[in-house]
Amino acid sequence: MSKLTAAITAVGGYVPDFVLSNKVLETMVDTNDEWITTRTGIKERRILKDKDKGTSFLAIKAAEDLIQKSGVNPAEIDMVLLATTTPDMPVAATAVYVATQIGAVNAFAYDLQAACSSFLYGMSTAAAYVQSGRYKKVLLIGADKMSSIIDYTDRATCIIFGDGAGAALFEPNEEGLGLQDEILRSDGIGREFLKIEAGGSLLPPSHETIDNGQHYVHQDGKTVFKYAVSNMADVSERIMQRNDLGHDDVNWLIAHQANRRIIDATASRMNLDESKVLINIEKYGNTTSATLPLLLNDFEHLFKKGDNLIFASFGGGFTWGSIYLKWAYDKK
Ligand SMILES: CC(C)(COP(=O)(O)OP(=O)(O)OC[C@H]1O[C@@H](n2cnc3c(N)ncnc32)[C@H](O)[C@@H]1OP(=O)(O)O)[C@@H](O)C(=O)NCCC(=O)NCCS
C-alpha cells in the first residue's frame, strides 16, 4: 500500500471591499506612494471597516467560498484550524465559532498563532492529522484583521498591513501528492523586534498601556527585514537541495507577502525565473496569516496536478520555514 499523504483539495479566499491606497495613507501619515512602492511593493490594502466584525467574519467568508466552490459538505469536516494573530477575543478560540457558523457541526476546532508563519505551521499541523489516518477532512483557515492592532499614526507599520482571509482543505491522497517535506524553525530572539507588548499575561491591559499605545504592533523594520531575508532564503534553498529539486523542477514559489524585496531575495537564492514567483502584495499588503492561502486562491487557475510548490514564510517570534508540496488537482 502506498504511503498516505495529505493534499490540498480545495481553496477559498476573501478580502473586504474597502481599499486603503498609498495615496490615502499620504493624507494620514508622513509618507508617499513612491517610498511605499519601492520599499515594499505595496500599492493598496483591504480594510474591514465594520466596527462590529472581527477576524471570524473574514474566516467565515473564506471558508464559505471554499465550501461553495468545492461542494464539500461542512458536516463532513473533521477539524477546523484557524491560523490567526488577531482572534476575535483572547478567550474563546475563534475557530470554534467559525466552525459552528459554517456548519462544521461534527468538527473540533482551535486557533494556532505563530504571527506571519501561522498558516505555514498550520499546513504542517493539518497535514500531520491527515497523514496519521485519524481525520479525513481538515479545514485550515488563515485570517487576520490586522487593522484592529495597527496604529494609523505610525508610518512604520500602517503602510504594511491589511485584512484578509484564505482557506485550504487537506485530505488524504494515495498518489503521493500533497505535502512532501518541511523545514520549520523559530528563534525567541525575535520577540524584541516585532511585538504587541500589552494585553497578555506579562503586561495585562491597563489605562497606562493604552495611553502608551502598547496594544498596537511595534516593529523594528530594519532588523526584521535582515532576519527575514537571510532565513527565508536559507530554508527555501535547503528544502530544494534536500529534495533534489533544481530550479527547473520548481513550478511555483508561494512566499509570505511581507515585502517585495524579501520575496525577490528568496527567489534569487532559489535561482527561480520571475514568472514562477507569485505576487499579490501590491493589492493586499501583508495580511499576516492570510498571505499564503490568498496566493493559492488567486492563482489556483495556474496550478496543474503534480506541480511542485515551494511555500516560504517569515514572521514575528521569530518563526519561519519552508514547505514542499505537490499540487493535487487541475482546476475545473
Ligand atoms: C518596514 C520596511 C518596509 C522599512 O524599509 P527600510 O528600507 O528598512 O526603511 P528604514 O526603516 O531603514 O527607513 C529608511 C528611512 O525611511 C523613513 N521611513 C520609514 N517609514 C517610512 C514611511 N512609511 N514613509 C516614508 N519614509 C519612511 C525612515 O524614517 C528612514 O528615514 P531616515 O533614513 O531619515 O532615518 C522594511 O524594513 C521591512 O519591510 N521590514 C520587514 C517587515 C516585515 O517583513 N514585517 C513583517 C514580518 S513578517
Ligand as a Chemical Component Dictionary entry (heavy atoms), coordinates in Angstrom:
data_LIG
# 
_chem_comp.id                   LIG 
_chem_comp.type                 NON-POLYMER 
_chem_comp.pdbx_formal_charge   0 
_chem_comp.three_letter_code    LIG 
# 
loop_
_chem_comp_atom.comp_id 
_chem_comp_atom.atom_id 
_chem_comp_atom.alt_atom_id 
_chem_comp_atom.type_symbol 
_chem_comp_atom.charge 
_chem_comp_atom.model_Cartn_x 
_chem_comp_atom.model_Cartn_y 
_chem_comp_atom.model_Cartn_z 
_chem_comp_atom.pdbx_ordinal 
LIG C1  C1  C 0 9.416  48.367 7.223 1  
LIG C2  C2  C 0 10.312 48.455 5.993 2  
LIG C3  C3  C 0 9.457  48.497 4.755 3  
LIG C4  C4  C 0 11.133 49.720 6.063 4  
LIG O1  O1  O 0 12.025 49.768 4.966 5  
LIG P1  P1  P 0 13.567 50.129 5.201 6  
LIG O2  O2  O 0 14.178 50.176 3.867 7  
LIG O3  O3  O 0 14.104 49.152 6.200 8  
LIG O4  O4  O 0 13.466 51.567 5.792 9  
LIG P2  P2  P 0 14.092 52.116 7.142 10 
LIG O5  O5  O 0 13.277 51.629 8.307 11 
LIG O6  O6  O 0 15.554 51.855 7.130 12 
LIG O7  O7  O 0 13.833 53.637 6.927 13 
LIG C5  C5  C 0 14.517 54.368 5.928 14 
LIG C6  C6  C 0 14.067 55.809 6.046 15 
LIG O8  O8  O 0 12.699 55.920 5.647 16 
LIG C7  C7  C 0 11.923 56.512 6.690 17 
LIG N1  N1  N 0 10.616 55.898 6.706 18 
LIG C8  C8  C 0 10.165 54.850 7.463 19 
LIG N2  N2  N 0 8.897  54.579 7.168 20 
LIG C9  C9  C 0 8.519  55.451 6.207 21 
LIG C10 C10 C 0 7.330  55.648 5.510 22 
LIG N3  N3  N 0 6.249  54.901 5.715 23 
LIG N4  N4  N 0 7.299  56.631 4.569 24 
LIG C11 C11 C 0 8.370  57.391 4.335 25 
LIG N5  N5  N 0 9.538  57.253 4.984 26 
LIG C12 C12 C 0 9.608  56.281 5.910 27 
LIG C13 C13 C 0 12.696 56.209 7.943 28 
LIG O9  O9  O 0 12.383 57.139 8.965 29 
LIG C14 C14 C 0 14.120 56.331 7.483 30 
LIG O10 O10 O 0 14.470 57.705 7.409 31 
LIG P3  P3  P 0 15.941 58.175 7.856 32 
LIG O11 O11 O 0 16.880 57.456 6.910 33 
LIG O12 O12 O 0 15.858 59.640 7.676 34 
LIG O13 O13 O 0 16.071 57.729 9.266 35 
LIG C15 C15 C 0 11.273 47.248 5.925 36 
LIG O14 O14 O 0 12.231 47.356 6.930 37 
LIG C16 C16 C 0 10.585 45.928 6.063 38 
LIG O15 O15 O 0 9.854  45.524 5.182 39 
LIG N6  N6  N 0 10.876 45.182 7.150 40 
LIG C17 C17 C 0 10.353 43.865 7.341 41 
LIG C18 C18 C 0 8.902  43.941 7.527 42 
LIG C19 C19 C 0 8.292  42.632 7.720 43 
LIG O16 O16 O 0 8.567  41.733 6.994 44 
LIG N7  N7  N 0 7.406  42.597 8.712 45 
LIG C20 C20 C 0 6.519  41.567 8.970 46 
LIG C21 C21 C 0 7.196  40.381 9.446 47 
LIG S1  S1  S 0 6.607  39.148 8.542 48 
# 
loop_
_chem_comp_bond.comp_id 
_chem_comp_bond.atom_id_1 
_chem_comp_bond.atom_id_2 
_chem_comp_bond.value_order 
_chem_comp_bond.pdbx_ordinal 
LIG C1  C2  SING 1  
LIG C2  C3  SING 2  
LIG C2  C4  SING 3  
LIG C2  C15 SING 4  
LIG C4  O1  SING 5  
LIG O1  P1  SING 6  
LIG P1  O2  DOUB 7  
LIG P1  O3  SING 8  
LIG P1  O4  SING 9  
LIG O4  P2  SING 10 
LIG P2  O5  DOUB 11 
LIG P2  O6  SING 12 
LIG P2  O7  SING 13 
LIG O7  C5  SING 14 
LIG C5  C6  SING 15 
LIG C6  O8  SING 16 
LIG C6  C14 SING 17 
LIG O8  C7  SING 18 
LIG C7  N1  SING 19 
LIG C7  C13 SING 20 
LIG N1  C8  SING 21 
LIG N1  C12 SING 22 
LIG C8  N2  DOUB 23 
LIG N2  C9  SING 24 
LIG C9  C10 SING 25 
LIG C9  C12 DOUB 26 
LIG C10 N3  SING 27 
LIG C10 N4  DOUB 28 
LIG N4  C11 SING 29 
LIG C11 N5  DOUB 30 
LIG N5  C12 SING 31 
LIG C13 O9  SING 32 
LIG C13 C14 SING 33 
LIG C14 O10 SING 34 
LIG O10 P3  SING 35 
LIG P3  O11 DOUB 36 
LIG P3  O12 SING 37 
LIG P3  O13 SING 38 
LIG C15 O14 SING 39 
LIG C15 C16 SING 40 
LIG C16 O15 DOUB 41 
LIG C16 N6  SING 42 
LIG N6  C17 SING 43 
LIG C17 C18 SING 44 
LIG C18 C19 SING 45 
LIG C19 O16 DOUB 46 
LIG C19 N7  SING 47 
LIG N7  C20 SING 48 
LIG C20 C21 SING 49 
LIG C21 S1  SING 50 
# 
